Amino acid sequence: MLRRHAKRAGERGQILVMFAFSMLFLIVGMIAVAVDLSQLYETRVRLQNAAEQASTAGANQVNYVAAERGQASLLPSFASACSGAGDAFSGVARSTTCTNPEGTDEVIATVTTQAAVAMPLPLLGGTFTITTTFTAAPVVGGLTPVG
């Protein structure tokens, strides 16, 4: 009986070492996930700002002659102004789509990009599609018509 106890005396405290190493890996993994999620959030905020800038640039392309007649109208250049502003602001080329709903003077800008994030957990890793949308309408009151 003493021999069995003497053998175990050299193994005492081994679980503490294994627990310390497992906690170290757990903490490093949690930090990696937090960094990846913060990058996704930062990308989404950047794209939302790009959508706001794009729709505002497109809404500034007002046909003031038609606006004076009470007709909601944008210049044909609104799409290129909107797309160019969105792509420049987001830093993602050819990702901005701008539309003008029929019969309105609103501009809807949608900015889409693929964000590849290598998560340490296989179930969460991969590529995420981030889409942001913003709608802007021009302010035409008190401005002199062009043309």
N, C-alpha and C positions, 0 to 999 in steps of 0.2 A: 504494500500500500504506500509506503514511503517513496518507493522508486517512481511510481506513477505521478505522485505529487512533485517530485524533484524534476521530472521531465517537463512538466507544465510551468514550472517556475521561470524557465527561460523564455516562455512564450507570453508572459504577462505583458499587457500594454500594447500588443500588436494591433488591436482594433483601433486604438487611438491614432496610430500612424495611417492606417487605411482610411479612417474617417477624415483625417486632415487632408490627404491627397484627393479624396473624392469631393470634398468641399471646395478645394482649390479649382478643380475642373468645373464644378458647377458655377462658381462665381465668374470664372473666365467666360463660360458659355453665356451667362446672363448678360455680361457686359457686351459681348459680340452681338447678341440679339438686340440690345438697346441701341447700339450704334447703327445697326442696319435699319431699324425702325425709324430712327431719327433722320436718316438719310431719305427714306421714303416720304416722311412728313415734310422735309425741307423741299423736296422735289415738287410735292403737291402745292405747297405755298408759292413756289416760284411760278408754277404753271397757272395758278389762280391769278397771280399778278399779271402774267402775260395775257390771260383772257380779258382781264379788265382793261389793260392798255390797248389791246387789239380792238375791242368793241367800241371803246371811246374814240379811237382813231377813225374807225369806220363811220361812227355816228357824226363825226365832224365833217363828213363829206355831204353836206346838206345842199340840196337844190333850192336855193333861196327864192328863185323866181316862182317855182311851184309852191313853195311854202307861203308866199305872199297871197297866192290864190286860194290858200286853205287846203292844198293837196299835200299829203305826206309823201315826200319823195327824197331820194338820195341820188347823188351823182353816180354814174356808172363806175367811177373809180373807187367806190367805197370798199369793194371786195379786195382790191390789190392793196389799198392803204391799210385795211384791217389785217390781212394776212401778213403783210410785211412787218407791221408793228408787232404782231404776236410772235412771229418767228424770231425777230431780232431780240425781243425782250426775253423770251424763254431760252434762247440759245439752242433750240431744237429746230433744225431746218425743215420746212414743209410739214409742219404739224398743225397749223392753224386753219380752221375752216370757218368762213364767215357767211352768214345768211341774212336775208332781209325778208321777214314775213310779209306776204302779199297785203298791200293796202296800209302798211304802217311805215313809220320812219325809224323803227328800231333796228338795231344791229345785234345779232346773236353771234358771239364768237365762241368757238369750241376749240380748245387746245388739248391735243392728245399726244402722249409719248409712252414708250415702253421703258420701264425702269428695271434693269436686271440687278438683282440683289442676291448675293451668295450667302444665304443664311446657314449657320452651322448645323441646324436641324434639317434633315432631308425633307421632312413633311412641309416645312415652311419656305424652303428655298425656291428659286425659280425667277420667272419674269412676271412683273406686275404691270398692268396697263393703268395709267393714271389719266383721267379725263376731267377737265374742268370747263365750266361754261359760265359765261357772263353776258348779260344783256344791257345795252346802253341805248339811250334815245337822245337825239340832239336837243339843244336848247336854242330856239330860234327867236325868242321874244326880244325885241328892241334892236335887232341887227339889220343892217342895210342889205337889201337883196343884191346879188351879183348878177350882172348880165344885162 
